[in-house]
């Protein structure tokens, strides 16, 4: 059984690498667009965040759907699941920051980095098996199981 789990995880490595690349590019686009919208268009940071998050959520959804996970499923159903997960992640990040920074007094940057790392890990599996429902697409490792 342990070997099956390892084989399953190993079969997902290409998807995880692409998922990681998308995530890394999102961080760069997020910070870059916030800077450009604020410095060159004179937008208040809060307005810039609203605008760039709309763009970034679409960027993440479609790039992960078609490139990282190669999903062929119904886009509307997947978009609803993606947005549900995004809201849940948002709420968890608020509680996480409140608890670890406000109550336990851990540095806010370390708190945020830990939250992003953990959210990235669980999001990969939730994207793989719930949002994009990748199990419907033929995967050699899944067929053998």
C-alpha positions in Angstrom: 0.0 0.0 0.0 2.8 2.4 0.9 4.4 1.7 -2.6 1.1 2.6 -4.3 0.9 5.9 -2.4 4.5 6.7 -3.4 3.8 5.7 -7.0 0.7 7.9 -7.0 2.6 10.9 -5.7 5.5 10.3 -8.1 3.0 10.2 -11.0 1.8 13.7 -10.0 5.3 15.3 -10.1 4.9 16.9 -13.6 1.6 18.5 -12.6 3.1 19.8 -9.3 6.1 21.3 -11.1 3.7 23.2 -13.5 1.5 24.1 -10.5 4.5 25.5 -8.7 5.6 27.5 -11.8 2.1 29.0 -12.0 2.2 29.9 -8.3 5.6 31.5 -8.5 4.5 33.5 -11.6 1.5 34.7 -9.6 3.6 36.1 -6.8 5.7 38.0 -9.4 2.6 39.3 -11.2 0.8 40.1 -7.9 3.7 42.3 -6.6 4.5 43.7 -10.0 1.0 44.7 -10.8 0.4 46.2 -7.4 3.5 48.3 -7.9 2.6 49.4 -11.4 -1.1 50.2 -10.6 0.0 52.2 -7.6 3.1 54.0 -8.8 2.2 54.6 -12.5 -1.6 54.8 -12.4 -1.9 56.4 -9.0 -4.3 53.9 -7.6 -4.7 53.4 -3.9 -3.3 50.0 -2.9 -6.7 48.7 -1.8 -8.2 49.4 -5.3 -5.1 48.0 -7.0 -5.5 44.8 -5.0 -9.1 44.5 -6.1 -8.2 44.9 -9.7 -5.1 42.7 -9.7 -6.9 39.9 -7.8 -9.7 39.7 -10.4 -7.0 39.3 -13.0 -4.9 36.9 -11.0 -7.8 34.6 -10.0 -8.6 34.2 -13.7 -4.9 33.7 -14.6 -4.5 31.0 -12.0 -7.8 29.2 -12.8 -7.2 29.0 -16.6 -3.5 28.3 -16.5 -3.9 25.6 -13.9 -6.9 24.1 -15.7 -5.4 23.8 -19.1 -1.6 23.7 -18.5 -0.9 22.3 -15.0 -3.8 19.8 -14.7 -4.8 19.4 -18.4 -8.4 19.3 -17.4 -11.2 18.7 -19.9 -14.1 19.1 -17.5 -16.9 21.6 -17.4 -15.4 25.0 -16.9 -18.4 26.6 -15.1 -18.5 23.8 -12.5 -14.8 24.0 -12.0 -14.9 27.8 -11.7 -17.5 27.6 -9.0 -15.4 25.0 -7.1 -12.3 27.2 -7.6 -14.0 30.2 -6.2 -15.4 28.3 -3.2 -11.9 27.2 -2.4 -10.5 30.7 -2.9 -13.1 32.1 -0.4 -12.3 29.3 2.1 -8.5 30.0 1.7 -9.1 33.7 2.2 -11.0 33.0 5.4 -8.4 30.6 6.7 -5.7 33.1 6.0 -7.4 35.7 8.0 -7.9 33.4 11.0 -4.4 32.1 10.6 -2.9 35.6 10.6 -5.1 36.6 13.6 -4.2 33.5 15.7 -0.5 33.2 14.9 0.4 36.9 14.7 -2.1 38.6 17.1 -2.5 35.9 19.7 0.8 33.9 19.6 2.9 36.9 18.4 4.7 35.2 15.6 6.1 37.6 13.0 3.5 38.5 10.4 5.8 37.7 7.5 6.7 34.3 8.8 3.0 33.7 9.5 2.1 34.6 6.0 4.8 32.5 4.4 3.8 29.4 6.5 0.1 30.0 5.5 1.0 30.3 1.8 3.1 27.2 1.9 0.4 25.1 3.6 -2.3 26.5 1.4 -0.2 25.7 -1.7 0.1 22.1 -0.6 -3.5 21.4 0.1 -4.6 23.4 -2.9 -2.6 21.2 -5.2 -4.5 18.1 -4.0 -7.8 19.9 -4.0 -7.2 21.3 -7.5 -6.1 17.8 -8.7 -9.0 15.8 -7.2 -11.9 18.3 -6.6 -11.7 21.5 -8.6 -10.4 20.1 -11.9 -11.5 16.6 -11.1 -8.5 15.2 -12.9 -9.4 11.6 -12.1 -11.7 11.7 -15.1 -8.8 12.1 -17.5 -6.7 9.0 -18.2 -3.6 8.8 -16.0 -1.5 5.7 -16.3 -0.9 5.5 -12.5 -4.6 5.9 -11.8 -5.6 3.2 -14.3 -3.5 0.6 -12.6 -4.9 1.3 -9.1 
